[in-house]
Amino acid sequence: MKSLIYISEACQPFSYHELMELADKASAENTNHLITGFLCFKNNTFIQYLEGESIELGDLFTKISQDTRHKIINMIYVDDDGPRRFPKWHMRYVDSATEFNHSIEPFIFNLMKLMKVASVDGKEWHDMIWRGIELLARGGEKAKV
Ligand SMILES: Cc1cc2nc3c(=O)[nH]c(=O)nc-3n(C[C@H](O)[C@H](O)[C@H](O)COP(=O)(O)O)c2cc1C
């Protein structure tokens, strides 16, 4: 299993309806390609974590990075061969509307902050980001989602 996380800036306004449409389509596609992860949008910024097999993940990221609705600012790829962190989330859209999301929101904000400053090859930054993802994965598990 390979994983990646990226942060991007929206190049157009996104209504709640458009975000839901994007997340629903992504979820359906990702289910077909056994991709799991989450997507969050806040302050004109997307953060998305994706995990899956190498070819599927690479193909998907190529599409996402060519999507003109946003511009990637930073991406970190990890070849960790461990089990999936979010086996039940085919593309969970995270917002602050539910109690569950409220409990994991601080983790997401922290990840966003780290991703904005992390240099592409800074190992310490990467370790911090990966610890954040592990915490988020455990938070999601606790909330039985
Ligand atoms: C922020 C963002 C996240 C996206 N995440 C996914 C995703 O997880 N899975 C997916 O299939 N498409 C996702 N998309 C849409 C793809 O960029 C692309 O539009 C979609 O795969 C359809 O491509 P195609 O019509 O060329 O097959 C995302 C787009 C954006 C802007």
The ligand as a Tripos MOL2 file, in Angstrom:
@<TRIPOS>MOLECULE
LIG
   31    33     1     0     0
SMALL
NO_CHARGES

@<TRIPOS>ATOM
      1 C1         -9.3430   18.6860   -4.8260 C.3       1 LIG1
      2 C2         -9.7460   17.5790   -5.7600 C.ar      1 LIG1
      3 C3         -9.7450   16.2590   -5.3170 C.ar      1 LIG1
      4 C4        -10.1110   15.2140   -6.1670 C.ar      1 LIG1
      5 N1        -10.1150   13.9300   -5.6940 N.ar      1 LIG1
      6 C5        -10.4710   12.9260   -6.5040 C.ar      1 LIG1
      7 C6        -10.4660   11.5810   -6.0450 C.ar      1 LIG1
      8 O1        -10.1590   11.2830   -4.8850 O.2       1 LIG1
      9 N2        -10.8430   10.6070   -6.9220 N.ar      1 LIG1
     10 C7        -11.2180   10.8930   -8.2040 C.ar      1 LIG1
     11 O2        -11.5510    9.9610   -8.9500 O.2       1 LIG1
     12 N3        -11.2160   12.1480   -8.6700 N.ar      1 LIG1
     13 C8        -10.8700   13.1740   -7.8460 C.ar      1 LIG1
     14 N4        -10.8880   14.4570   -8.3270 N.ar      1 LIG1
     15 C9        -11.3220   14.7010   -9.7120 C.3       1 LIG1
     16 C10       -10.1960   14.4630  -10.7130 C.3       1 LIG1
     17 O3         -9.3160   15.5490  -10.7080 O.3       1 LIG1
     18 C11       -10.7960   14.2780  -12.1320 C.3       1 LIG1
     19 O4        -11.6220   15.3500  -12.4330 O.3       1 LIG1
     20 C12       -11.6060   12.9860  -12.1790 C.3       1 LIG1
     21 O5        -10.7690   11.9100  -11.8270 O.3       1 LIG1
     22 C13       -12.2340   12.7170  -13.5740 C.3       1 LIG1
     23 O6        -11.2290   12.6060  -14.5260 O.3       1 LIG1
     24 P1        -11.5320   11.9790  -15.9880 P.3       1 LIG1
     25 O7        -12.8640   12.5400  -16.3880 O.co2     1 LIG1
     26 O8        -10.3930   12.4790  -16.8100 O.co2     1 LIG1
     27 O9        -11.5630   10.5000  -15.8010 O.co2     1 LIG1
     28 C14       -10.5000   15.5140   -7.4890 C.ar      1 LIG1
     29 C15       -10.4750   16.8440   -7.9490 C.ar      1 LIG1
     30 C16       -10.1080   17.8700   -7.1000 C.ar      1 LIG1
     31 C17       -10.1150   19.2910   -7.5970 C.3       1 LIG1
@<TRIPOS>BOND
     1     1     2 1
     2     2     3 ar
     3     2    30 ar
     4     3     4 ar
     5     4     5 ar
     6     4    28 ar
     7     5     6 ar
     8     6     7 ar
     9     6    13 1
    10     7     8 2
    11     7     9 ar
    12     9    10 ar
    13    10    11 2
    14    10    12 ar
    15    12    13 ar
    16    13    14 ar
    17    14    15 1
    18    14    28 ar
    19    15    16 1
    20    16    17 1
    21    16    18 1
    22    18    19 1
    23    18    20 1
    24    20    21 1
    25    20    22 1
    26    22    23 1
    27    23    24 1
    28    24    25 2
    29    24    26 1
    30    24    27 1
    31    28    29 ar
    32    29    30 ar
    33    30    31 1
@<TRIPOS>SUBSTRUCTURE
     1 LIG1         1 GROUP 0 **** ****
